């Protein structure tokens, strides 16, 4: 089956979710640091003040990684079943996640890194729109 431009771009979005989700799962502490999510200093376990507190960053990053990988799997499945409109709708709706990530990173790390998430959100919105509208007259 030949690859059209919009299909290739949709698969690129799926690949980016795969890469970022895998990074979040494989290196959650580093990913948390990159995104500006820090463990609370001086955290105390409420039931036993002398017990060490588990790092809350690790489960948060794993949750985000699972979110991104689930989006990637759904996008690859929509491609496999030749459903470009569904693929475009999922990509378009995932822009909300990009905006939430953008807001968090802008607060935690500043404008530079947040600009990357903002640009990804704008790019993903364009790809989603292209897949939904069928721009370019391509066929699967």
Buried (B, 14 or more C-beta within 10 A) or exposed (E): EEEBEBBEBBBEBBEBBBEBBBBBBEBBEEBBBBBBBEBEEEEEEEEEEEEEBEBBBBEBBBEBBEBBBEBBBBBBBBBEEEBBEBBBBBBBEBBEBBBEBBEBBBEBBEEEBBEEBBEBBEBBBBBBBBBBEBEEEBEE
